[in-house]
Amino acid sequence: MTREVDRTEDGRWLVVDGRRWRAADPALPDDVRARLLHHLGVARSAVRSARRTGDDAALAAARPAAGSRRELASGGGQGALPQDDDARRARWESALAALDGPGG
């Protein structure tokens, strides 16, 4: 079954079967998007593992990590004020430095 997938004009949302899903920030360079989505996948895997094992403490730690990585990839979580390109670049560079470093 093939579903029709559309994007909103600003590119920030995917529309699948009439439901909106947040897309990766269209302004992210491809290499940055790939790195952020990798970290998101790792965090989501941790959530699945914690659910499977029934480890409530691990689940409580994994969910916020997955949410923060999702917000970074989509450009969300910035509040009502849009950021200029330099502020957005500084945000993803500092996030990737933390995620790629020890304990990230």
ZAKEFI-658612 format. One record per residue: x, y, z of N, C-alpha, C, O in turn. Coordinates in nm, 2 decimals, decimal comma. Atoms other than C-alpha are relative to their C-alpha. Example, Ala and Ser with C-alpha at 12.3 -4.5 7.8 and 13.67 -1.06 7.14 Angstrom:
+--------+---------+--------+---------+----------+--------+--------+---------+--------+--------+---------+--------+
! n_east ! n_north !   n_up ! ca_east ! ca_north !  ca_up ! c_east ! c_north !   c_up ! o_east ! o_north !   o_up !
+--------+---------+--------+---------+----------+--------+--------+---------+--------+--------+---------+--------+
!   0,09 !   -0,12 !   0,00 !    1,23 !    -0,45 !   0,78 !   0,09 !    0,12 !   0,00 !   0,19 !    0,12 !   0,07 !
!  -0,09 !   -0,11 !   0,00 !    1,37 !    -0,11 !   0,71 !  -0,08 !    0,11 !   0,08 !  -0,03 !    0,22 !   0,09 !
+--------+---------+--------+---------+----------+--------+--------+---------+--------+--------+---------+--------+
END
This chain:
+--------+---------+--------+---------+----------+--------+--------+---------+--------+--------+---------+--------+
! n_east ! n_north !   n_up ! ca_east ! ca_north !  ca_up ! c_east ! c_north !   c_up ! o_east ! o_north !   o_up !
+--------+---------+--------+---------+----------+--------+--------+---------+--------+--------+---------+--------+
!   0,08 !   -0,12 !   0,00 !    0,00 !     0,00 !   0,00 !   0,09 !    0,12 !   0,00 !   0,17 !    0,14 !   0,09 !
!  -0,08 !   -0,12 !   0,01 !    0,15 !     0,33 !  -0,11 !  -0,09 !    0,12 !   0,05 !  -0,20 !    0,14 !   0,01 !
!   0,07 !   -0,12 !  -0,06 !    0,05 !     0,64 !   0,09 !   0,05 !    0,13 !  -0,07 !   0,17 !    0,14 !  -0,11 !
!  -0,04 !   -0,13 !   0,06 !    0,05 !     0,99 !  -0,05 !   0,06 !    0,09 !   0,11 !   0,00 !    0,11 !   0,22 !
!  -0,07 !   -0,08 !  -0,10 !    0,30 !     1,21 !   0,14 !   0,02 !    0,14 !  -0,07 !   0,09 !    0,14 !  -0,17 !
!  -0,02 !   -0,14 !   0,05 !    0,30 !     1,59 !   0,09 !   0,07 !    0,07 !   0,10 !   0,08 !    0,03 !   0,22 !
!  -0,07 !   -0,10 !  -0,10 !    0,50 !     1,87 !   0,25 !  -0,08 !    0,13 !  -0,01 !  -0,14 !    0,17 !  -0,11 !
!   0,05 !   -0,13 !   0,00 !    0,37 !     2,20 !   0,36 !   0,09 !    0,09 !  -0,08 !   0,20 !    0,06 !  -0,11 !
!  -0,08 !   -0,09 !   0,08 !    0,49 !     2,50 !   0,17 !   0,13 !    0,04 !   0,06 !   0,23 !    0,06 !   0,00 !
!  -0,13 !   -0,04 !  -0,06 !    0,75 !     2,59 !   0,43 !   0,09 !   -0,12 !   0,02 !   0,20 !   -0,10 !   0,07 !
!  -0,09 !    0,12 !  -0,01 !    0,88 !     2,23 !   0,43 !   0,01 !   -0,06 !   0,14 !   0,09 !   -0,15 !   0,16 !
!  -0,02 !    0,04 !  -0,14 !    0,85 !     2,19 !   0,81 !  -0,09 !   -0,11 !   0,04 !  -0,08 !   -0,17 !   0,15 !
!   0,10 !    0,10 !  -0,04 !    0,56 !     1,94 !   0,81 !  -0,02 !   -0,10 !  -0,12 !  -0,02 !   -0,06 !  -0,24 !
!   0,04 !    0,10 !   0,10 !    0,49 !     1,61 !   0,62 !  -0,15 !   -0,02 !   0,03 !  -0,20 !   -0,02 !   0,14 !
!   0,14 !    0,03 !  -0,02 !    0,12 !     1,54 !   0,56 !  -0,02 !   -0,14 !  -0,06 !  -0,01 !   -0,16 !  -0,18 !
!   0,03 !    0,14 !   0,04 !    0,03 !     1,17 !   0,55 !  -0,14 !   -0,03 !   0,03 !  -0,18 !   -0,03 !   0,15 !
!   0,14 !    0,03 !  -0,03 !   -0,33 !     1,07 !   0,51 !  -0,07 !    0,11 !   0,08 !  -0,16 !    0,08 !   0,16 !
!   0,07 !   -0,12 !  -0,06 !   -0,44 !     1,42 !   0,62 !   0,06 !    0,03 !   0,14 !   0,01 !    0,13 !   0,20 !
!  -0,05 !   -0,03 !  -0,13 !   -0,23 !     1,41 !   0,94 !   0,14 !    0,06 !  -0,02 !   0,22 !    0,01 !  -0,09 !
!  -0,13 !   -0,07 !   0,01 !    0,07 !     1,64 !   0,99 !   0,10 !   -0,06 !   0,10 !   0,07 !   -0,10 !   0,21 !
!  -0,11 !    0,05 !  -0,08 !    0,40 !     1,51 !   1,11 !   0,12 !    0,10 !  -0,02 !   0,14 !    0,14 !  -0,13 !
!  -0,11 !   -0,09 !   0,00 !    0,70 !     1,73 !   1,20 !   0,11 !   -0,06 !  -0,09 !   0,15 !   -0,18 !  -0,07 !
!  -0,11 !    0,05 !   0,09 !    0,97 !     1,70 !   0,93 !   0,13 !    0,06 !   0,06 !   0,13 !    0,15 !   0,14 !
!  -0,13 !   -0,05 !  -0,04 !    1,34 !     1,76 !   0,97 !   0,00 !    0,15 !  -0,05 !  -0,06 !    0,18 !  -0,16 !
!  -0,02 !   -0,14 !   0,04 !    1,43 !     2,13 !   0,95 !   0,06 !    0,01 !  -0,14 !   0,17 !   -0,04 !  -0,16 !
!  -0,05 !    0,00 !   0,14 !    1,47 !     2,20 !   0,57 !   0,12 !    0,09 !  -0,01 !   0,19 !    0,07 !  -0,11 !
!  -0,12 !   -0,08 !   0,01 !    1,75 !     2,45 !   0,65 !   0,12 !   -0,07 !   0,05 !   0,23 !   -0,02 !   0,03 !
!  -0,12 !    0,07 !  -0,04 !    1,97 !     2,19 !   0,80 !   0,08 !   -0,06 !  -0,11 !   0,02 !   -0,11 !  -0,21 !
!  -0,09 !    0,07 !   0,10 !    2,27 !     2,08 !   0,59 !  -0,02 !   -0,15 !   0,01 !  -0,05 !   -0,20 !   0,11 !
!   0,02 !    0,14 !   0,00 !    2,24 !     1,72 !   0,48 !   0,08 !   -0,08 !   0,10 !   0,03 !   -0,17 !   0,17 !
!  -0,09 !    0,07 !  -0,09 !    2,54 !     1,61 !   0,69 !  -0,05 !    0,02 !   0,15 !  -0,04 !   -0,07 !   0,23 !
!   0,05 !   -0,03 !  -0,13 !    2,40 !     1,78 !   1,00 !  -0,13 !   -0,08 !   0,03 !  -0,15 !   -0,14 !   0,13 !
!   0,13 !    0,07 !  -0,01 !    2,05 !     1,63 !   0,94 !   0,03 !   -0,15 !   0,03 !  -0,04 !   -0,21 !   0,11 !
!  -0,03 !    0,15 !  -0,02 !    2,20 !     1,28 !   0,91 !   0,05 !   -0,03 !   0,14 !   0,01 !   -0,13 !   0,20 !
!  -0,06 !    0,03 !  -0,13 !    2,40 !     1,31 !   1,23 !  -0,11 !    0,02 !   0,11 !  -0,12 !   -0,06 !   0,20 !
!   0,11 !   -0,02 !  -0,09 !    2,09 !     1,45 !   1,42 !  -0,09 !   -0,12 !   0,00 !  -0,14 !   -0,17 !   0,10 !
!   0,09 !    0,12 !   0,01 !    1,87 !     1,17 !   1,29 !   0,06 !   -0,13 !   0,05 !  -0,01 !   -0,21 !   0,10 !
!  -0,07 !    0,12 !  -0,06 !    2,13 !     0,91 !   1,38 !  -0,02 !    0,00 !   0,16 !  -0,06 !   -0,10 !   0,21 !
!   0,02 !   -0,01 !  -0,14 !    2,12 !     1,04 !   1,74 !  -0,14 !   -0,02 !   0,05 !  -0,17 !   -0,08 !   0,15 !
!   0,14 !    0,03 !  -0,03 !    1,74 !     1,04 !   1,73 !  -0,03 !   -0,15 !   0,00 !  -0,10 !   -0,20 !   0,09 !
!   0,02 !    0,14 !   0,01 !    1,74 !     0,68 !   1,62 !   0,06 !   -0,08 !   0,12 !   0,00 !   -0,17 !   0,17 !
!  -0,06 !    0,06 !  -0,12 !    1,98 !     0,58 !   1,90 !  -0,09 !    0,02 !   0,12 !  -0,11 !   -0,07 !   0,20 !
!   0,08 !   -0,04 !  -0,12 !    1,76 !     0,76 !   2,16 !  -0,14 !   -0,08 !  -0,01 !  -0,18 !   -0,13 !   0,09 !
!   0,12 !    0,08 !   0,01 !    1,44 !     0,59 !   2,02 !   0,02 !   -0,14 !   0,03 !  -0,07 !   -0,21 !   0,08 !
!  -0,03 !    0,14 !  -0,03 !    1,61 !     0,26 !   2,04 !   0,01 !   -0,03 !   0,15 !  -0,03 !   -0,13 !   0,20 !
!  -0,01 !    0,01 !  -0,14 !    1,69 !     0,32 !   2,40 !  -0,14 !    0,00 !   0,07 !  -0,16 !   -0,08 !   0,16 !
!   0,13 !    0,00 !  -0,05 !    1,32 !     0,39 !   2,46 !  -0,06 !   -0,14 !  -0,02 !  -0,13 !   -0,19 !   0,07 !
!   0,05 !    0,13 !   0,03 !    1,22 !     0,07 !   2,29 !   0,06 !   -0,11 !   0,09 !  -0,02 !   -0,20 !   0,14 !
!  -0,06 !    0,09 !  -0,09 !    1,47 !    -0,13 !   2,49 !  -0,05 !    0,01 !   0,14 !  -0,07 !   -0,10 !   0,21 !
!   0,05 !   -0,02 !  -0,14 !    1,36 !     0,02 !   2,82 !  -0,14 !   -0,06 !   0,01 !  -0,18 !   -0,11 !   0,12 !
!   0,13 !    0,05 !  -0,01 !    1,00 !    -0,06 !   2,74 !   0,00 !   -0,16 !   0,00 !  -0,08 !   -0,22 !   0,07 !
!  -0,01 !    0,15 !   0,01 !    1,09 !    -0,42 !   2,64 !   0,04 !   -0,07 !   0,13 !  -0,01 !   -0,17 !   0,17 !
!  -0,06 !    0,05 !  -0,12 !    1,28 !    -0,48 !   2,96 !  -0,09 !    0,04 !   0,12 !  -0,07 !   -0,02 !   0,23 !
!   0,08 !   -0,05 !  -0,11 !    1,03 !    -0,30 !   3,18 !   0,07 !    0,08 !   0,10 !   0,03 !    0,10 !   0,22 !
!  -0,08 !   -0,08 !  -0,08 !    1,30 !    -0,08 !   3,32 !  -0,05 !    0,14 !   0,01 !  -0,02 !    0,23 !  -0,08 !
!   0,06 !   -0,14 !  -0,01 !    1,11 !     0,23 !   3,44 !   0,10 !    0,11 !   0,01 !   0,08 !    0,22 !  -0,04 !
!  -0,10 !   -0,10 !  -0,02 !    1,42 !     0,42 !   3,54 !   0,07 !    0,03 !  -0,14 !   0,09 !    0,15 !  -0,17 !
!  -0,06 !   -0,02 !   0,14 !    1,58 !     0,37 !   3,19 !  -0,10 !    0,07 !  -0,09 !  -0,06 !    0,15 !  -0,17 !
!   0,10 !   -0,06 !   0,08 !    1,25 !     0,46 !   3,03 !  -0,01 !    0,15 !   0,03 !  -0,03 !    0,24 !  -0,06 !
!   0,01 !   -0,14 !  -0,04 !    1,23 !     0,78 !   3,23 !   0,12 !    0,08 !  -0,05 !   0,10 !    0,20 !  -0,08 !
!  -0,12 !   -0,08 !   0,05 !    1,58 !     0,88 !   3,12 !   0,00 !    0,00 !  -0,15 !   0,04 !    0,10 !  -0,21 !
!  -0,01 !    0,01 !   0,14 !    1,54 !     0,77 !   2,76 !  -0,11 !    0,10 !  -0,07 !  -0,08 !    0,15 !  -0,18 !
!   0,11 !   -0,08 !   0,06 !    1,21 !     0,96 !   2,68 !   0,04 !    0,15 !  -0,02 !   0,03 !    0,20 !  -0,13 !
!  -0,04 !   -0,14 !   0,03 !    1,34 !     1,31 !   2,73 !   0,12 !    0,02 !  -0,10 !   0,12 !    0,11 !  -0,17 !
!  -0,11 !    0,00 !   0,09 !    1,66 !     1,23 !   2,54 !  -0,06 !   -0,01 !  -0,14 !  -0,01 !    0,06 !  -0,23 !
!   0,06 !    0,01 !   0,13 !    1,45 !     1,12 !   2,24 !  -0,08 !    0,12 !  -0,04 !  -0,07 !    0,17 !  -0,15 !
!   0,07 !   -0,13 !   0,03 !    1,23 !     1,43 !   2,27 !   0,09 !    0,11 !  -0,04 !   0,06 !    0,19 !  -0,13 !
!  -0,09 !   -0,11 !   0,02 !    1,52 !     1,67 !   2,28 !   0,07 !   -0,02 !  -0,14 !   0,09 !    0,08 !  -0,21 !
!  -0,06 !    0,03 !   0,13 !    1,68 !     1,50 !   1,97 !  -0,10 !    0,03 !  -0,11 !  -0,06 !    0,08 !  -0,22 !
!   0,11 !   -0,03 !   0,10 !    1,35 !     1,52 !   1,78 !  -0,01 !    0,15 !  -0,02 !  -0,02 !    0,19 !  -0,13 !
!   0,01 !   -0,15 !   0,01 !    1,33 !     1,89 !   1,86 !   0,11 !    0,06 !  -0,08 !   0,10 !    0,15 !  -0,15 !
!  -0,12 !   -0,05 !   0,07 !    1,68 !     1,95 !   1,74 !  -0,01 !   -0,03 !  -0,15 !   0,02 !    0,06 !  -0,23 !
!   0,01 !    0,03 !   0,14 !    1,62 !     1,77 !   1,41 !  -0,10 !    0,08 !  -0,07 !  -0,09 !    0,11 !  -0,19 !
!   0,11 !   -0,07 !   0,07 !    1,30 !     1,95 !   1,34 !   0,00 !    0,15 !   0,02 !  -0,07 !    0,22 !  -0,05 !
!  -0,01 !   -0,14 !  -0,02 !    1,40 !     2,29 !   1,46 !  -0,10 !    0,05 !   0,10 !  -0,12 !    0,17 !   0,12 !
!   0,10 !   -0,04 !  -0,10 !    1,13 !     2,28 !   1,73 !   0,06 !    0,03 !   0,13 !   0,18 !    0,03 !   0,15 !
!  -0,05 !   -0,03 !  -0,13 !    1,15 !     2,37 !   2,09 !   0,06 !    0,14 !   0,02 !   0,12 !    0,16 !   0,12 !
!  -0,07 !   -0,14 !  -0,01 !    1,26 !     2,73 !   2,02 !  -0,10 !    0,10 !   0,06 !  -0,06 !    0,22 !   0,07 !
!   0,09 !   -0,09 !  -0,05 !    0,95 !     2,89 !   2,16 !  -0,07 !    0,07 !  -0,12 !  -0,06 !    0,03 !  -0,23 !
!   0,08 !   -0,07 !   0,10 !    0,74 !     3,15 !   1,97 !   0,09 !    0,08 !  -0,09 !   0,05 !    0,12 !  -0,20 !
!  -0,09 !   -0,09 !   0,08 !    1,04 !     3,35 !   1,84 !   0,09 !   -0,08 !  -0,10 !   0,16 !   -0,16 !  -0,05 !
!  -0,09 !    0,07 !   0,09 !    1,21 !     3,24 !   1,52 !   0,14 !    0,04 !   0,02 !   0,17 !    0,15 !   0,06 !
!  -0,14 !   -0,03 !  -0,02 !    1,59 !     3,22 !   1,53 !   0,05 !    0,04 !  -0,14 !   0,01 !   -0,02 !  -0,24 !
!  -0,06 !   -0,03 !   0,13 !    1,81 !     3,37 !   1,26 !   0,10 !   -0,11 !  -0,03 !   0,12 !   -0,20 !   0,05 !
!  -0,09 !    0,11 !   0,05 !    2,05 !     3,15 !   1,06 !   0,12 !   -0,03 !   0,09 !   0,16 !   -0,14 !   0,12 !
!  -0,12 !    0,01 !  -0,09 !    2,35 !     3,22 !   1,29 !  -0,04 !   -0,07 !   0,13 !   0,04 !   -0,15 !   0,18 !
!   0,04 !    0,06 !  -0,13 !    2,16 !     3,13 !   1,61 !  -0,04 !   -0,14 !  -0,02 !  -0,01 !   -0,22 !   0,06 !
!   0,04 !    0,14 !   0,03 !    2,02 !     2,81 !   1,45 !   0,13 !   -0,08 !  -0,02 !   0,14 !   -0,19 !   0,03 !
!  -0,13 !    0,07 !   0,02 !    2,37 !     2,71 !   1,34 !   0,07 !   -0,02 !   0,13 !   0,12 !   -0,13 !   0,15 !
!  -0,06 !    0,01 !  -0,13 !    2,51 !     2,78 !   1,68 !  -0,07 !   -0,11 !   0,09 !  -0,01 !   -0,19 !   0,16 !
!   0,08 !    0,10 !  -0,07 !    2,23 !     2,57 !   1,83 !   0,03 !   -0,14 !  -0,04 !   0,06 !   -0,23 !   0,05 !
!  -0,03 !    0,14 !   0,04 !    2,29 !     2,26 !   1,62 !   0,14 !   -0,04 !   0,02 !   0,17 !   -0,15 !   0,05 !
!  -0,14 !    0,03 !  -0,02 !    2,67 !     2,29 !   1,64 !   0,02 !   -0,04 !   0,15 !   0,10 !   -0,13 !   0,18 !
!  -0,02 !    0,03 !  -0,14 !    2,66 !     2,30 !   2,02 !  -0,07 !   -0,13 !   0,04 !  -0,02 !   -0,21 !   0,12 !
!   0,07 !    0,12 !  -0,02 !    2,40 !     2,02 !   2,03 !   0,08 !   -0,12 !  -0,05 !   0,10 !   -0,22 !   0,02 !
!  -0,08 !    0,11 !   0,05 !    2,61 !     1,80 !   1,81 !   0,13 !   -0,02 !   0,07 !   0,18 !   -0,14 !   0,09 !
!  -0,13 !    0,01 !  -0,08 !    2,93 !     1,87 !   2,01 !  -0,03 !   -0,08 !   0,12 !   0,04 !   -0,17 !   0,16 !
!   0,04 !    0,07 !  -0,12 !    2,74 !     1,75 !   2,32 !  -0,04 !   -0,15 !  -0,03 !   0,00 !   -0,24 !   0,04 !
!   0,05 !    0,13 !   0,03 !    2,58 !     1,45 !   2,15 !   0,12 !   -0,09 !  -0,05 !   0,12 !   -0,21 !  -0,02 !
!  -0,12 !    0,08 !   0,05 !    2,91 !     1,34 !   1,98 !   0,10 !   -0,03 !   0,10 !   0,19 !   -0,11 !   0,08 !
!  -0,10 !    0,01 !  -0,10 !    3,11 !     1,38 !   2,29 !  -0,02 !   -0,11 !   0,10 !  -0,12 !   -0,19 !   0,08 !
!   0,02 !    0,11 !  -0,09 !    3,15 !     1,14 !   2,58 !  -0,13 !    0,02 !   0,07 !  -0,17 !    0,12 !   0,12 !
!   0,13 !    0,00 !  -0,07 !    2,82 !     1,05 !   2,73 !  -0,12 !    0,05 !  -0,08 !  -0,23 !    0,06 !  -0,03 !
!   0,10 !   -0,05 !   0,08 !    2,63 !     1,19 !   2,44 !  -0,10 !   -0,09 !  -0,06 !  -0,19 !   -0,06 !  -0,13 !
+--------+---------+--------+---------+----------+--------+--------+---------+--------+--------+---------+--------+
END
